[in-house]
Amino acid sequence: MSGIALAVIGGTGVYRLAALADVETREVDTRFGKPSGPIRIGHLLGQKVAFLARHGEGHSVPPHQVNYRANLAALKDIGATRVLALNTVGGITERFGPRVLACPDQIIDYTWGRISTICEEPGSEVLHVDFGDPYTPLLRHKIVAAARVTGVKLVDGGCYGATQGPRLETKAEIARMRRDGCDLVGMTGMPEAGLARELGLDYACLAIVANWAAGCGTGEEITMAEVLANVEAASAGLPELIGELARG
């Protein structure tokens, strides 16, 4: 299928794009297996947009078991060339408090045991992709521009630290990540970004800060109720931003 202006992968708390109209459901199988769920294709502000819930629409797939290869391959198979990843994260440094939207430009991978390449199978071509800028610079630029046009407040830049999950991190782990230069912490940023590069997809992240990471902010216990409330508040301007990005 051609004509997909933008593909969106939703994270924790973002299981659908309510603003999508004339929605068509596609069940896709790939050479890497099945993606996390059906792909919903519809129109947003006049543009054709595809949406896939990374954890499944019922949040049934934990971060370490997401079939990242199948998710991205499925989006590519339906004709998408640009992928906007929505990642629910914790904030580490001062600019990245709860309810902030950020468009990071760097990532550090702390995950382990996940299939992190399309070169896994015997006989596959070995790819050594350039990953110095893990998010496609032009797509990042367009996200920042779309936020400016739509009046959505957005922090431009920052380093995303990808952890294994599904548990949250200890205070010592977050302190180490701060020393390493991380501003944000999440569980799904890798291997997704690297796989997108191997598959030739333009890829960038919109990080939705749901809470302070352990040892940051108020120090109160993190609850799922707080996380979901903050995600909902921070996501209020996403339909307009995504629609503007799809036009660009």
N, C-alpha and C positions, 0 to 999 in steps of 0.2 A: 504494500500500500504506500503510495507516495503522498506528498502534500502535508506531512506532519510538521508543523512549524516549530514545535517544541515538545519534548517529553519531560515529564516531571515525575520524580521518585519521591513519594511521601514517607516520612519517618514517624516516630512515635507521636501520637496525637493528631497526625494528619493522614487519615485513612481514605480520604476522598477529596475531590475538588467540587464543592457544592455549586460553584458558579458555572460548571460545565453544562452546556445545553446540547440537546439532540444526541444523547450519549449512546454510543455503540459499544458493545462488549466483545472483546476478542480473547479467545483462549488460544494461547500460543505454546508450542513445544519447540525446543531448540536442541542443538547437538550437545548441549550441556545439561539437558533435562528441562523440567518445568520451572517457570518463574514462581515468585511468591504468591501470585494470584492472577486474576484476569486483568487485562489492560482495558481501561475505559478510555474511549476516544470520543471527544465532543468538540464543541465550539466555545471559545472564550473570547469575548470581544471581537468576534468575527474571524478568529484564527483557529485552525485545527490543532488541538492540544491532546496529547496522550498522557494518561496518569496510571501509575503502578504503585501500589502500597508495598513498601519494602518488606514489612513484617507480616504481610497478609492483611486483608481488610478487617480481620478480627484480632489482630496483633497476636498471632499464634506462632510466629517464627522468631526465635531469639537471635540476637545479632551474630553469634558465632555459627549459626546454622543457615543463615540466609544464603541462597544460591546466587551469589552476586554475578557470576558468569552468565547464568540463564537469564537473570533480570535484564542485564545490559544487552545480551544477544537478542532477546525478544524485542526490545525496543528498536534495535537496529533492523531486525527482520521486518518490522512493520513500516520501515522507511524513515525513522527518526535519525537525525544527524547531530542534534544538540540535546543535551540532557542537563536539566536543572535538578540537583539533588537537594532535598530538604532534609536537614539533619537536626534532630533535637539534641541539644548539648548542655553541658554545665559550663559556667563561667569561672575563669581562674583569675584573670587580671582585671584591673579597675574599670576599664571601658566596656566590659562584657558581663554586665549584671543581668538578672532575670528580666525577661520581656524585650531584650535587645535582639535585633536582627543584624547579622554580620555576614560579610562575604569574604571568607578567609582567602589568603593567597599562598599559604604554605601548610604542610602537614608533616607530622612525625608519626610513624607507624610503630605502635607497641603491641600489636596483635600477634598471635602465634597460632599455628596449626590450621590456618584457613588456606583454601586453595586460592592462590594469589596471582595466577597467570593462566593465560589460554594455552601456554606451552606445556601443559601438564602431561598430556597423552603421548605415548611413544610415537615417534615419527612426526610430531608437530614441529613446525618451523620455530627455531629459537629466536625470540624477539628481544632486542636490547633497546627499549624505547627510551628516548630522552624524557626525564621526569623532573628536571630541575625546577620547572614551574608546573606543579602538579595539577593546577586548574588552568584551563584554557584562557590565556590572557584576554583575548578579544571577547569571549563570552562574559568574563568577569567585568570587563569595561562596559558591556551592554547592560549587565545587571545593575551596576552602579548608576548608569545613565537612566535606566528605567525607574529606579527608585527616586532619582531626582525629579523626573518628569511627573511622577504620580504623587510626590510628596511623602513617600514612605521613608521614615528615618532608618538609615542603614550605616553600620560601621564598615568602612572599606579597609580590608586587610585583616591580618591576624593569623596565628598559627593554630591549627587544629591538631590535637593529640588524640590518636585513635587507640582505644584500649579494648581489651578482649571482651569484657562483660560476661554474662549479663549483670553480675553484681556491680555496684558502684565502687569507686576507688577509695582507698584509705587516705588519710590526711598526709601520710608520708609519701605516698605515690603522687598525690597532687603537688606536694612541695617539690618533689623531684621534677615533675613536668614543668612547673614554673621555672625552675633553674634551667631546664632545657630550652626554655623559650616559648612554651605553649601558652596560649591565651584561652583556649577552649578545649573541652574534653568531651568526646563522644565515642560510640562503639561501632559505628558503621561507615566511617569515612574511608577506611581501607579494609579490604583490597579494592573497593568499588572504584576509587579514582584511578588506580593503576590499571585496572582492567579496561576502563573506558579508554585510556590512552592506547592500550594494545589493540583495541577493537576499532580505533580510528574515530572515536566519537568526541565531539567537543563537549566538555564537561566542566561544570562549576557547582559550587556549594552555596546554599543559603542556610546559614546556621541559625537556629531558633533557640535562644538561651532560655532554658526552662527553670534553672536554679543555679545558685552558687555551688561550685564543687566543694568537696569536703575540706574543711579548714579555711574556707574563704567566706566572705560575707558575714552573716550573723552567727553562723555556727549551729543553727537549729537543724534538727533532723529533717531530711528531705522526704516528702510524702508524694505519692502519685497524684493526689488531689491537687497539691500545689503545682506540680509539674504540668498537669493537663490544663489548669487554669491559666498558667503563664504562657503555654503554647497557644492557647486560644486567643489570648490578648495580643500576643506578638504577631499572630498570623492574620490579624484583621485586614491589613492592607495587601495581603498576598494576591488576591484575584486581580486587582488592578495592576500590580507590578508584573505578575506573570503574563497578563494580557498584553501589556506594553512591550515586554521582552519578546513575546511571540511575534509581534509586529516588526521588530527590529532585525 
